[in-house]
């Protein structure tokens, strides 16, 4: 009798353990933008002061609920590799210096890409 009770308890424990699933939270990259160190995004067509401090903004979201594990993303900015780690959804800033001409930021393995063009400062000549 006691042996049967133990077997029933073990069977129920196995059934409960097999029914509960410990899902892993998926953190997904939402996009990448150029912006300022204060987190403000530079919109396409915006004029900006080239003497400002710039950043690449990497955005991520959580896809489901369960056990949260940090997710790392590689980010290429003008062919320089950076790495950011997300522990939840949000935005991470990578301070960068823009080069003259076209600047490209992208998350490899995704279609997330941002481009911005930094023009050379205009030279002025005094005409008398």
C-alpha positions in Angstrom: 0.0 0.0 0.0 2.7 2.5 1.0 4.8 1.4 -2.0 1.8 2.2 -4.3 1.4 5.6 -2.8 5.0 6.4 -3.4 4.7 5.3 -7.0 1.6 7.4 -7.5 3.3 10.5 -6.0 6.4 9.9 -8.2 4.1 9.5 -11.3 2.2 12.7 -10.5 5.5 14.6 -9.9 6.8 13.4 -13.3 3.6 14.5 -15.0 3.7 17.9 -13.4 7.4 18.4 -14.2 6.8 17.4 -17.9 3.9 19.8 -18.2 5.6 22.9 -16.9 7.8 24.4 -19.5 10.5 26.9 -18.6 10.4 29.2 -21.7 13.4 31.3 -22.5 12.6 35.0 -23.1 13.6 36.0 -26.7 15.2 39.4 -27.0 15.0 40.6 -30.6 16.6 43.5 -32.3 14.1 46.1 -33.4 16.4 48.5 -35.2 19.4 50.8 -35.3 19.5 54.6 -35.6 22.0 57.4 -35.6 21.4 60.0 -32.9 22.9 62.1 -30.1 24.4 60.9 -26.8 21.1 62.1 -25.1 19.2 59.4 -27.0 17.5 61.7 -29.5 17.3 60.1 -32.9 18.4 62.0 -36.0 15.6 61.7 -38.5 16.2 61.3 -42.2 16.6 64.8 -43.8 17.4 66.5 -40.4 20.1 69.1 -40.3 22.6 68.4 -37.6 25.6 70.1 -36.1 28.7 68.1 -37.0 30.4 69.2 -33.8 27.8 67.4 -31.6 28.5 64.1 -29.8 26.9 61.3 -31.7 25.8 57.8 -30.9 24.4 54.7 -32.6 21.1 53.7 -30.9 20.3 50.0 -30.9 16.7 49.1 -30.0 15.5 45.7 -28.7 12.2 44.1 -27.5 11.3 41.0 -25.6 9.3 38.4 -27.7 7.8 36.3 -24.9 7.8 35.6 -21.2 9.8 33.2 -19.2 13.4 32.9 -18.0 15.3 36.0 -19.1 18.8 35.4 -20.4 21.0 38.3 -21.6 21.2 38.7 -25.3 24.3 40.1 -27.1 24.1 41.8 -30.5 27.0 42.7 -32.7 26.8 46.1 -34.3 29.0 47.3 -37.2 29.5 51.0 -37.5 31.7 52.0 -40.4 33.2 48.5 -40.4 34.1 48.7 -36.7 32.6 46.0 -34.6 30.8 46.9 -31.3 28.9 44.6 -29.0 25.9 45.4 -26.8 24.1 43.3 -24.2 20.4 43.5 -23.5 18.9 42.2 -20.3 15.4 43.4 -21.3 13.8 45.6 -23.9 15.0 49.1 -24.4 17.7 51.1 -26.2 21.5 51.0 -25.9 23.8 53.8 -26.9 27.2 53.4 -28.6 29.1 56.6 -28.6 30.7 57.1 -32.1 32.5 59.7 -34.1 31.1 60.3 -37.5 33.5 60.3 -40.4 33.2 62.6 -43.4 30.8 61.2 -46.0 28.4 58.3 -45.5 28.3 56.6 -42.2 26.6 53.1 -41.9 25.4 51.3 -38.8 24.0 47.8 -39.1 23.2 44.7 -37.1 24.7 41.7 -38.9 22.3 38.9 -39.6 19.3 41.3 -39.8 18.0 43.8 -42.2 18.4 46.6 -39.6 20.6 49.4 -41.0 21.0 53.2 -40.6 22.8 55.6 -42.8 23.8 59.2 -42.3 26.0 61.6 -44.3 28.3 64.1 -42.6 29.3 66.8 -45.0 32.5 68.7 -44.8 32.2 72.1 -43.2 31.7 74.8 -45.7 34.7 77.1 -46.1 34.1 80.8 -46.4 36.2 83.2 -48.3 36.1 86.9 -47.6 35.5 88.8 -50.8 36.2 92.6 -50.8 
